[in-house]
Amino acid sequence: MKRDSAIFSRPLMIAGREKNSQSPVFSGGEQKDCIMEEIMRFIHIADVHLGVTPDAGMPWSEKRGKDIWNSFHMVLEEARRQQADLLLIAGDLFHRQPLKRELKEVAAGFAAIPDTEIVLIAGNHDYLHPKSYYRTFAWPDNVHFILNKDLTPVHLERIHTTVWGCSFWDKEDDRAVYGKHQRQMDSEFQILLGHGGDDRHHPFRANELTAGYDYAAFGHIHKAAQLIPNRVVMAGSLEPTDCNDFGPHGFWMGELTEAGCRVSFYPIKKCEYIRQELPVTPEMSAYAMVGLAQQELAKRAPYQISHLVLRGYRDADIVLPVQELAQLNRVVRVVDETEPDYPFDQLKQRYDGTLLAQYIETLEAYPDAASGRKALYYGVQAMLNAMGEGQET
């Protein structure tokens, strides 16, 4: 079966996976050894959160919402290009209860890949509310929505696969619904489709899932990770949906054979939040800080949005240009981690004979220079504040 190259970035190493620039999951001799085997190709996504508008109020907010829809359709196109047998959607396809017109849009995309079986569940964001359109919507023949709140199988005879899964019926469900599962013999491949992993959302232990399933496809945690390499995978969100969703986001593509499962992660680079440090020194003016920030921000990739982190020691009398920095292009947050550079010799002379002068002398002699310096700054700041002479911020 001919395979096109992915339209996204090449696979990244996620939790121990090696980079692979050839087939998404097999290369060289490994692929040759499996030619005569039954091969089931699949794509695994989760936490798409269609309908979300990240970074509300920011100039790029509306575009980010549209990009998430576009990324979802790009995955469907990739399923067609790669002739994927199965698409697994592990919950939270929508950020909230879907509108009927939104379901029609999604269904049209699913119908465009009729040779790909699609299995999906509802997560804690798009849970099955009693009035949810999920409950009555008519999906294309290749779509299998697991509505039950308890673990239920979907038998896909054409691809010799059984997918087990269940949906959320409320925002929270602390039942351990996955548990230990006895392997069923009705299909060659057994897959678990789940959403959760914390105490309030279908808690589970990854090592309990390997006996009953060839692959466990999870969603809910937005950071992609292989909990057990090639066996239990948390997809992560398709795109970051919050400015604190750092790191790569994307989808997983894999193959199941009699020999086992192999998966690779493909990042989608429409948006990436990064922490960008700005080194501050006591000699820097507010104007110089803004200028340096502009230079550093110009080095970013076009899809990157920054948390600008100010770090170092600033002049004790300066007012940081936080508002000016926050207005720079694609800066979502400004974080001040600087410390004031107090003139300790002058303070000792000015407050000679006081507790403040004694405190400075004691900490200056502290053997651990780094810890002593930090304690010195915090202590002096607190004492000056108590005396009504603290620093304006």
C-alpha angles and dihedrals in degrees: 000000000000114000125200122214116262118267089219132066120299118269116289127212106257118179096339103329117137124235115259124188097180125055111004091247112001132046140172117342094359092063092045091055091055100049094106095044129096105262123196113190119202144173121214123201136159143171096032089155097200109197096035119129106204122207095015112214095023120119092243097046099101092046091052091056091051092046091058090056090047092050090053091053090047089058090052089051090049090052088055094046094048092043090233115194094207139024115198119198109189101199140291095065083155129041091224139353105327122239118234092244089053091053089051090053091051093044091053089055091049092048090055090067101048093159091062118080110221123203121182141168135197118254131202094280098048094030121163100272111189089253096040115137086222089077096062106022117125109228128196116270093260093057122090115187112189103217099173120106091216126064109285132177127233111200113210103188096178092063096030092240137129119201118198120200149132137207134234114252093188140024090264133030118169096185117125091231098165101052122143113337128199110225113252120221098208094096137032093233126042120196132181117212111196146161124205139039105177130088095268099040118056098303117212144168113234095215091060093061103059097076096061103034139050090211135008114205113197139181137181103080107082096212112087116234143153102233088187113011112258092348112063116027133177103208097205119213117311088233130004109273097185132040089244093059095104126179133033123332130190142097141302126239123190150154131231121206135158086270092059141263132311123186136181131193122234117197121216110213106201091112137006127175114216138182108235117191122215112199111222126197131188090249094060122105122211089254091053091051092055091047093050091048091053090052093049094045091052089066093064127107111255093251096053123104117194141227097201108214118195110207133174136042121317132194106278092231099048125105110219115237093234096150093048091049092048090056094058118110115288097353110142098176141009116212120194111211095154126121125215114254100227121199093238096181091055091046092052091052094045094048098033112162094019132110089254093059091045091050092052093049092049095050094044087061093049110128095222101068097192096047092040093051092051092048089047094055095044093046096047091047091052094048094047090049090051090052091049093248099101125136121278112235 
